[in-house]
């Protein structure tokens, strides 16, 4: 079987930024992650063994001097010690457990030091997705010339509509070649004219940003806040997370992902200090229009003009979604869009994967037991992630019922 992940920075930027913040703030924390397939996919026999083989291959993937030089030039906010850490980083397959049950469902878990295992998530999701299409032979129908053309047309529509957008699609891409194709198409589309109303600002994939001379984009994921919630409780998790982020990046990477435990508890933690510190917020669940209204109302309550703030929309967006949001959001904020699966897994007659890997348990030091699981509480019904009893307990702790 061909090796799927061949470059250390074939990964999302936010995994590296979070890794840096974890080492800086919680260097001894240990965690557990769990794979969730929301489609309950039945995988072909032997699929788990192929995933194990691919994860074993990651042990030979190390960062190159070229990749380090690129990150130093583009990721100015990362301290120099972090690149020394990355140069010495080696994946270890024993961090992972991969099994397939009698019905063919896939079970994957990670356990280990947070700063190590944090760099597995996106790579393993990309492995599972691309491997599935290889094993089921759906990849034989992928027409990359047509994919480039259709992506270029998406770019024209978005740029004409004034959308500022980026690629967020590594984790559930149909293949590395698919993401490579769309990044190249958007770069070419952007450079074809100088008078576009919108802008393609880059990709979350650090390697492809390097390959095409773009800016890697991204800040954080839910796991940063969820882990802190597991260590210290959900009531103040956002407050602690924002302070930790400020400690590491001093105001850079200033877009905060607020919905790990829902809007209401975040809003209580989002003081005028933090509202001024962070350049904006990212909407990753819930109804986009309703979430935007909450954001604008919060800024107004703090005497901040929401039109000076960036709001990034990233909740399972399509080209049509982004254009629609742009029309109303541009009146009240500075909207931009991170679009994933719709860009990197949009082949005809092929259904995208609907998989995630979520952090589910954490302890602040290796000498402690795993005494407190954690979870993610989404603004979307039915998309909470974690054990039902943990979700219920966290809901009770933040004083909201699950159906509210």
C-alpha positions in Angstrom: 0.0 0.0 0.0 1.3 3.4 -0.9 2.2 5.8 1.9 -0.5 8.4 2.3 1.2 11.0 4.5 4.6 11.9 3.2 5.3 15.3 4.6 5.5 16.4 8.2 3.7 19.7 7.5 0.9 18.0 5.6 -1.3 19.0 8.5 -3.4 21.9 9.6 -1.6 25.0 11.1 -3.8 25.0 14.2 -2.4 21.6 15.3 1.1 23.2 15.4 -0.1 26.4 17.1 -2.0 24.4 19.7 1.0 22.1 20.2 3.1 25.2 20.9 0.5 26.5 23.4 0.2 23.1 25.1 3.9 22.8 25.7 4.0 26.4 26.9 1.1 26.0 29.4 0.5 22.3 30.1 3.7 20.5 29.3 2.9 17.4 31.4 -0.8 17.0 30.5 -1.8 13.6 29.2 -4.9 12.9 27.1 -7.1 10.4 25.4 -8.7 10.9 22.0 -11.6 8.9 20.4 -12.5 8.4 16.7 -16.2 9.0 15.9 -17.8 8.1 12.5 -21.1 10.0 12.4 -22.2 8.0 9.3 -21.6 4.7 11.2 -19.7 3.5 8.1 -19.0 -0.2 7.6 -15.4 -0.5 6.5 -14.1 -3.3 4.2 -12.6 -6.3 6.0 -9.0 -5.7 7.0 -9.3 -1.9 6.9 -8.0 -1.5 10.5 -4.8 -3.3 9.6 -4.2 -0.9 6.7 -4.8 2.1 9.0 -2.3 0.6 11.4 0.2 0.2 8.6 -0.2 3.8 7.6 0.2 5.1 11.2 3.4 3.0 11.5 4.7 4.7 8.4 4.3 8.1 10.1 7.3 7.1 12.2 9.5 7.8 9.2 7.9 11.3 8.5 10.1 14.0 10.0 10.2 17.8 9.4 12.7 19.0 6.8 14.9 22.1 6.9 12.8 23.6 4.1 9.6 23.2 6.1 11.2 24.7 9.2 12.5 27.7 7.2 9.0 28.2 5.7 7.2 28.1 9.1 9.8 30.5 10.6 9.1 33.0 7.7 5.3 32.7 7.8 4.6 31.8 11.4 6.5 34.7 13.0 4.4 34.3 16.2 5.8 30.9 17.1 8.9 31.0 19.4 12.2 29.6 18.2 12.2 26.8 20.8 9.2 25.3 19.2 11.0 24.6 15.9 13.7 22.9 17.9 11.0 20.7 19.4 9.5 19.9 15.9 12.9 19.0 14.5 13.3 16.3 17.2 9.7 15.1 17.1 9.1 11.5 16.1 5.7 9.8 15.8 5.3 6.6 17.7 2.6 4.1 16.6 2.2 2.8 20.2 0.3 6.0 21.0 -2.6 4.6 18.9 -5.0 1.7 19.1 -6.9 0.7 15.9 -9.6 -2.0 15.8 -12.4 -3.2 13.7 -15.4 -4.9 15.2 -17.4 -7.8 13.7 -19.8 -5.5 12.0 -16.9 -3.7 10.3 -17.0 -0.4 12.3 -13.7 1.3 12.9 -12.5 2.1 16.4 -9.4 4.4 16.9 -8.0 5.9 20.1 -4.9 7.8 21.1 -3.4 8.1 24.5 -0.2 9.9 25.7 1.4 13.2 26.3 -0.8 16.0 24.9 2.0 17.7 23.1 2.8 14.5 21.3 -0.6 13.0 20.4 -2.0 16.4 19.4 -0.2 16.0 16.1 -1.9 12.7 15.2 -5.5 13.8 14.7 -5.6 15.5 11.3 -3.1 13.1 9.8 -5.0 10.0 10.9 -8.4 11.4 9.7 -6.8 12.1 6.3 -5.4 8.6 6.2 -8.8 7.0 7.0 -10.5 9.1 4.3 -8.1 8.6 1.5 -7.6 4.9 2.4 -11.3 4.3 2.3 -11.6 5.5 -1.3 -8.5 3.5 -2.3 -9.8 0.2 -0.8 -13.3 0.7 -2.2 -11.8 1.7 -5.5 -13.9 4.9 -5.7 -10.7 6.8 -6.3 -10.5 5.2 -9.8 -13.3 7.5 -10.9 -11.7 10.7 -9.6 -11.2 13.1 -12.6 -8.7 15.7 -11.4 -8.8 17.8 -14.5 -12.6 18.2 -14.1 -12.0 18.8 -10.3 -9.6 21.7 -11.1 -12.1 23.2 -13.5 -15.0 23.0 -11.0 -12.9 24.3 -8.2 -11.8 27.3 -10.4 -15.4 28.1 -11.0 -16.1 28.0 -7.2 -13.3 30.4 -6.8 -14.7 32.8 -9.4 -18.0 32.8 -7.7 -16.6 33.4 -4.3 -14.2 36.2 -5.4 -16.9 37.9 -7.4 -19.1 37.9 -4.4 -16.4 39.6 -2.3 -15.8 36.6 -0.1 -12.5 36.3 1.8 -11.9 32.5 2.1 -9.4 29.8 2.8 -9.1 26.0 2.5 -9.8 24.1 5.7 -10.2 20.7 4.1 -7.2 18.4 5.1 -9.0 16.1 7.5 -11.7 14.7 5.3 -10.2 15.2 1.8 -10.7 12.6 -0.8 -7.0 12.5 -1.3 -3.8 14.5 -1.0 -4.0 15.1 -4.7 -7.6 16.5 -4.3 -6.5 19.1 -1.8 -3.4 19.9 -3.9 -5.7 20.4 -6.9 -8.0 22.8 -5.2 -5.3 24.9 -3.6 -3.6 25.3 -7.0 -7.0 26.1 -8.7 -7.8 28.8 -6.1 -4.3 30.3 -6.4 -4.5 30.4 -10.2 -8.0 31.9 -10.0 -6.9 34.6 -7.5 -3.9 35.6 -9.7 -5.9 35.7 -12.9 -7.2 39.2 -12.1 -6.2 42.1 -9.9 -9.7 43.5 -9.3 -11.5 40.7 -7.5 -13.8 41.9 -4.8 -12.9 38.9 -2.6 -9.6 37.2 -1.8 -8.3 33.7 -1.4 -6.1 34.1 1.6 -4.5 30.6 1.9 -4.9 27.1 3.2 -4.8 25.5 6.6 -2.4 22.9 5.2 1.1 24.1 6.0 2.8 21.9 3.3 0.5 23.1 0.5 0.9 26.7 1.6 4.7 26.2 1.3 4.3 24.5 -2.1 2.2 27.2 -3.6 3.7 30.3 -1.9 0.6 31.0 0.2 0.0 31.8 3.9 -0.9 29.0 6.2 -4.1 29.9 8.1 -5.7 28.8 11.4 -5.6 29.3 15.1 -7.1 26.7 17.4 -9.6 23.8 17.6 -12.2 22.8 20.2 -9.8 20.4 21.9 -7.8 23.2 23.5 -10.8 24.5 25.4 -12.3 21.0 25.9 -9.1 19.8 27.6 -9.0 22.8 29.9 -12.6 22.1 30.7 -11.7 18.5 31.6 -8.8 19.8 33.9 -10.6 22.7 35.5 -14.3 22.5 34.7 -16.4 24.0 31.9 -17.5 27.1 33.7 -14.2 29.0 33.4 -12.6 26.9 30.6 -12.9 29.7 28.1 -11.4 32.3 30.4 -8.5 30.0 31.2 -8.0 29.1 27.5 -8.0 32.8 26.4 -5.5 33.6 29.1 -3.3 30.7 28.1 -3.5 31.7 24.4 -2.5 35.2 25.3 0.4 34.0 27.3 1.8 32.1 24.4 1.0 34.3 21.4 0.8 37.8 22.9 -2.2 38.8 20.8 -1.2 37.0 17.6 -3.5 34.3 16.2 -6.3 36.4 17.6 -9.4 34.5 16.3 -11.1 32.6 19.1 -13.2 29.5 18.6 -16.0 30.0 21.2 -18.4 27.1 20.9 -16.7 24.2 22.8 -19.3 24.4 25.6 -21.9 26.6 23.9 -22.4 30.3 23.5 -23.9 31.1 26.8 -21.1 30.0 29.1 -18.6 31.5 26.6 -20.4 34.9 26.7 -20.1 35.0 30.5 -16.3 34.6 30.1 -15.9 37.0 27.2 -15.0 40.2 29.0 -14.2 43.6 27.4 -10.5 42.8 27.9 -10.7 39.6 25.8 -13.1 41.2 23.3 -10.5 43.9 22.6 -7.6 41.4 22.7 -9.0 39.0 20.1 -9.4 40.2 16.5 -12.6 38.1 16.2 -14.5 34.9 16.7 -15.1 31.7 14.7 -18.6 30.3 14.1 -18.3 26.5 13.8 -21.8 25.3 14.8 -25.4 26.5 15.1 -27.4 28.7 12.8 -24.9 31.2 11.2 -27.3 34.1 11.2 -28.4 33.5 14.8 -24.8 33.0 16.0 -23.8 36.2 14.2 -26.5 38.1 16.0 -25.3 36.9 19.4 -21.8 38.0 18.5 -22.9 41.5 17.4 -25.1 41.9 20.5 -22.2 40.9 22.8 -19.8 43.4 21.1 -22.5 46.1 21.4 -22.9 45.4 25.1 -19.2 46.0 25.5 -19.4 49.2 23.5 -17.4 47.7 20.6 -18.4 48.2 17.0 -18.8 44.7 15.5 -17.9 46.1 12.1 -14.3 46.4 13.4 -14.2 42.6 14.2 -13.6 39.6 12.1 -16.0 36.7 12.2 -14.9 33.5 10.5 -17.6 31.1 9.4 -16.6 27.4 9.1 -19.6 25.3 9.9 -19.9 22.7 7.0 -20.0 25.5 4.4 -20.6 25.3 0.7 -19.9 28.0 -1.9 -23.6 28.9 -1.9 -23.6 29.2 1.9 -20.6 31.5 1.9 -22.0 33.8 -0.7 -25.3 34.0 1.2 -23.6 34.8 4.5 -21.4 37.4 2.9 -24.5 39.3 1.8 -25.8 39.9 5.3 -22.7 39.5 7.4 -20.6 42.2 5.6 -23.0 44.8 6.9 -22.2 44.1 10.6 -18.7 42.6 10.7 -15.7 41.6 8.7 -16.7 38.1 7.5 -14.4 35.4 6.2 -14.8 31.8 5.4 -13.0 28.5 6.2 -14.4 25.9 3.9 -13.3 22.2 4.2 -15.1 19.1 2.8 -17.0 21.0 0.1 -13.6 22.0 -1.3 -11.5 18.8 -0.9 -14.1 16.0 -1.2 -16.7 17.0 -3.8 -16.4 14.4 -6.5 -19.6 13.3 -8.3 -21.1 10.1 -6.9 -18.8 10.0 -3.9 -20.1 10.6 -0.4 -17.6 12.4 1.9 -16.6 10.9 5.2 -18.2 12.3 8.3 -15.5 11.5 10.8 -14.0 13.3 13.8 -11.4 12.6 16.4 -12.2 14.3 19.7 -10.3 14.6 22.9 -12.3 12.8 25.6 -10.2 12.6 28.7 -7.3 14.6 30.2 -5.2 14.8 33.3 -2.9 17.7 34.1 0.1 15.6 34.9 1.2 12.0 34.4 1.1 11.2 38.1 -2.6 11.8 38.3 -5.3 9.3 37.2 -7.7 10.0 34.4 -10.3 11.2 36.9 -12.4 13.5 34.7 -13.5 12.9 31.2 -14.4 15.8 29.0 -16.7 16.5 26.0 -17.7 19.0 23.4 -21.1 20.6 23.5 -22.1 21.8 20.1 -24.6 24.5 19.1 -25.9 21.9 16.6 -28.4 19.4 17.8 -27.1 15.9 17.9 -23.4 16.8 17.4 -22.3 16.8 21.0 -19.2 14.6 21.3 -18.4 12.5 24.4 -19.9 10.0 26.7 -23.6 10.7 27.3 -23.1 10.8 31.1 -20.2 13.3 30.7 -22.3 15.5 28.4 -25.1 15.5 30.9 -22.8 16.4 33.8 -21.2 19.2 31.9 -24.6 20.5 30.9 -25.7 20.5 34.5 -22.5 22.3 35.5 -23.1 25.1 33.1 -26.8 25.2 34.1 -28.3 24.4 30.7 -30.3 21.4 29.7 -29.4 19.5 26.6 -32.6 20.5 24.7 -32.1 24.2 25.3 
